[in-house]
């Protein structure tokens, strides 16, 4: 398996990376779009690393309403907290597109009976990874907390522009999934996006956006 760019593997030599895969009983699985990877209520000893494509972290309530908490793109990980705590998942993990995932067992990687340079690096990298995940969840809260749709859209698109370092960027969601992520109705979101384009705030084509004049307008 290839060594992809991920904080989990930062500072590891090729030998240490190979040892990490061996100790973690690494396995690789391919999924098609909308395939269910992990189900809410599952207890998993493994966490996943996205090698190709992306997956969505979804919350489905008892009435079947879906909320997207995060889109996990290539190089990022998912379910690491649940694997670490050995607690049932509170979310579903679903393939957002055709993707390839590497799974690693976390228990042998954190075995308390050993102390090696590899283990120290892995623990340090895992702590940094957890901190990054907390930032991702914070961004999700920022995007869903404003009271009106325009404010939510502007908060989300501003964050994506900063993350991409450009006012022109693609978002990882189609309209339905973007509405789920922002916790708004799809039709209301489409209507607001059209209004924002008429107001000269954005231009868009499908999931490609260009932001303009954000600093000159209010979120009303």
C-alpha positions as CSV (number, residue, x, y, z in Angstrom):
1,X,0.0,0.0,0.0
2,X,1.2,3.5,-0.8
3,X,2.3,6.0,1.8
4,X,-0.1,8.9,1.2
5,X,0.1,12.4,2.7
6,X,-1.5,12.2,6.1
7,X,-0.5,13.5,9.6
8,X,-0.8,10.0,10.9
9,X,2.2,9.0,8.8
10,X,4.3,12.2,9.3
11,X,7.9,11.5,10.1
12,X,7.7,7.8,9.5
13,X,10.5,6.1,7.5
14,X,9.5,3.6,4.8
15,X,10.5,0.8,7.2
16,X,8.3,2.3,10.0
17,X,5.4,2.7,7.6
18,X,5.6,-0.9,6.5
19,X,5.8,-1.9,10.2
20,X,2.7,0.2,11.0
21,X,0.8,-1.6,8.3
22,X,1.9,-5.0,9.6
23,X,1.2,-4.3,13.3
24,X,-2.2,-2.6,12.4
25,X,-3.3,-5.6,10.3
26,X,-3.9,-3.2,7.3
27,X,-6.5,-4.1,4.8
28,X,-7.7,-2.3,1.7
29,X,-11.3,-2.1,0.5
30,X,-13.0,-0.5,-2.5
31,X,-16.5,1.0,-2.4
32,X,-18.9,2.4,-4.9
33,X,-20.8,5.6,-4.5
34,X,-23.4,5.5,-1.7
35,X,-22.1,2.2,-0.3
36,X,-22.4,1.9,3.5
37,X,-19.0,1.6,5.0
38,X,-19.8,1.7,8.7
39,X,-23.3,1.8,10.3
40,X,-24.4,3.7,13.4
41,X,-24.4,1.3,16.4
42,X,-21.4,-0.7,15.1
43,X,-18.4,-1.2,17.3
44,X,-15.3,-1.1,15.2
45,X,-11.7,-2.0,16.2
46,X,-10.5,-0.3,13.1
47,X,-10.3,3.3,11.7
48,X,-10.2,4.1,8.1
49,X,-7.8,6.1,5.9
50,X,-9.2,7.4,2.6
51,X,-6.7,6.4,-0.1
52,X,-8.8,7.6,-3.0
53,X,-12.1,9.4,-3.4
54,X,-14.1,10.6,-0.3
55,X,-16.6,9.5,2.3
56,X,-19.4,11.3,4.1
57,X,-20.0,11.2,7.9
58,X,-23.8,11.2,8.2
59,X,-26.2,11.4,11.1
60,X,-29.7,9.9,10.4
61,X,-32.4,10.6,12.9
62,X,-35.3,8.2,13.7
63,X,-37.5,9.8,11.0
64,X,-34.8,9.2,8.4
65,X,-33.6,12.8,8.1
66,X,-29.9,12.9,7.1
67,X,-27.4,15.5,8.3
68,X,-23.9,15.5,6.9
69,X,-21.3,16.2,9.6
70,X,-18.2,16.0,7.4
71,X,-16.8,15.0,4.1
72,X,-13.6,13.0,4.5
73,X,-11.4,13.4,1.5
74,X,-8.3,11.6,0.3
75,X,-5.6,11.3,2.9
76,X,-7.9,11.9,5.9
77,X,-9.1,9.4,8.5
78,X,-12.5,8.5,10.0
79,X,-13.8,6.4,12.9
80,X,-10.6,6.8,14.9
81,X,-12.3,8.1,18.0
82,X,-14.8,5.2,18.0
83,X,-12.0,2.7,17.5
84,X,-9.9,4.2,20.3
85,X,-12.8,4.3,22.8
86,X,-14.4,1.0,21.6
87,X,-17.8,2.7,21.7
88,X,-20.7,2.2,19.3
89,X,-20.7,4.6,16.3
90,X,-23.3,7.4,16.5
91,X,-23.0,8.1,12.8
92,X,-23.0,6.3,9.4
93,X,-20.0,6.4,7.1
94,X,-21.1,6.4,3.5
95,X,-19.0,6.5,0.3
96,X,-19.6,9.9,-1.3
97,X,-18.1,8.6,-4.5
98,X,-16.2,5.6,-5.7
99,X,-13.4,5.3,-3.2
100,X,-10.6,3.2,-1.7
101,X,-10.1,2.9,2.0
102,X,-7.3,1.4,4.1
103,X,-8.3,0.1,7.6
104,X,-6.0,-0.2,10.5
105,X,-6.6,-1.8,13.9
106,X,-5.8,0.7,16.6
107,X,-5.4,-1.6,19.7
108,X,-2.1,-3.2,18.6
109,X,-0.7,0.2,17.6
110,X,-1.3,1.5,21.1
111,X,-0.1,-1.6,22.9
112,X,1.0,-0.4,26.4
113,X,3.6,-3.2,26.7
114,X,5.9,-1.8,24.1
115,X,7.8,1.5,23.7
116,X,9.3,2.0,20.3
117,X,10.1,5.1,18.2
118,X,7.3,4.0,15.8
119,X,4.8,3.9,18.7
120,X,5.9,7.3,20.0
121,X,5.5,8.9,16.5
122,X,2.2,7.2,16.0
123,X,0.8,8.5,19.4
124,X,2.1,12.0,18.7
125,X,0.6,12.0,15.2
126,X,-2.7,10.6,16.5
127,X,-3.0,13.5,19.0
128,X,-2.4,16.0,16.3
129,X,-5.0,14.2,14.2
130,X,-7.6,14.4,17.0
131,X,-7.0,18.1,17.3
132,X,-7.5,18.6,13.6
133,X,-10.8,16.6,13.8
134,X,-12.0,18.9,16.6
135,X,-11.3,21.9,14.3
136,X,-13.4,20.2,11.6
137,X,-16.3,19.7,14.0
138,X,-16.0,23.3,15.1
139,X,-16.3,24.5,11.4
140,X,-19.4,22.4,11.1
141,X,-20.9,24.1,14.2
142,X,-20.1,27.5,12.8
143,X,-21.8,26.7,9.5
144,X,-25.0,25.3,11.0
145,X,-25.5,27.8,13.9
146,X,-26.5,31.0,12.1
147,X,-30.3,31.5,12.0
148,X,-30.7,32.3,8.3
149,X,-29.7,30.4,5.2
150,X,-27.6,33.1,3.7
151,X,-25.4,33.4,6.8
152,X,-24.9,29.6,6.8
153,X,-24.0,29.6,3.1
154,X,-21.6,32.5,3.5
155,X,-19.9,31.0,6.5
156,X,-19.5,27.7,4.7
157,X,-18.2,29.2,1.4
158,X,-15.9,31.6,3.3
159,X,-14.4,28.6,5.1
160,X,-14.0,26.7,1.8
161,X,-12.3,29.7,0.1
162,X,-9.8,30.0,3.0
163,X,-9.2,26.3,3.0
164,X,-8.5,26.3,-0.7
165,X,-6.6,29.6,-0.7
166,X,-8.7,31.0,-3.5
167,X,-12.0,32.7,-4.2
168,X,-12.6,30.1,-6.9
169,X,-13.0,26.5,-5.6
170,X,-15.1,23.3,-5.8
171,X,-17.1,22.0,-2.8
172,X,-17.3,18.3,-2.1
173,X,-21.1,18.3,-2.0
174,X,-24.0,18.3,-4.6
175,X,-27.0,20.4,-3.7
176,X,-28.8,17.7,-1.6
177,X,-25.7,16.9,0.4
178,X,-24.8,20.6,0.8
179,X,-28.3,21.2,2.2
180,X,-27.8,18.3,4.6
181,X,-24.5,19.7,5.7
182,X,-25.9,23.2,6.4
183,X,-29.1,21.7,7.9
184,X,-31.5,23.5,5.5
185,X,-34.1,22.4,2.9
186,X,-32.6,21.7,-0.5
187,X,-35.2,23.9,-2.3
188,X,-34.6,26.8,0.1
189,X,-30.8,26.5,-0.4
190,X,-31.1,26.5,-4.2
191,X,-33.3,29.6,-4.0
192,X,-30.9,31.4,-1.7
193,X,-27.9,30.6,-3.9
194,X,-29.7,32.0,-6.9
195,X,-30.5,35.2,-4.9
196,X,-26.9,35.5,-3.8
197,X,-25.8,35.2,-7.4
198,X,-28.2,37.9,-8.5
199,X,-26.9,40.1,-5.6
200,X,-23.4,39.7,-7.0
201,X,-22.1,37.8,-4.0
202,X,-21.2,34.5,-5.8
203,X,-21.1,32.8,-9.1
204,X,-21.5,29.1,-9.4
205,X,-21.9,26.2,-11.8
206,X,-22.9,22.9,-10.1
207,X,-20.3,22.5,-7.2
208,X,-17.9,25.1,-8.5
209,X,-18.1,28.5,-6.8
210,X,-16.6,32.0,-7.1
211,X,-17.0,34.3,-4.1
212,X,-17.1,38.1,-4.5
213,X,-17.6,41.1,-2.3
214,X,-18.2,39.2,0.9
215,X,-16.7,42.0,3.0
216,X,-19.1,44.6,1.6
217,X,-22.4,42.9,2.5
218,X,-24.3,41.8,5.6
219,X,-25.5,38.3,6.3
220,X,-29.1,39.4,6.2
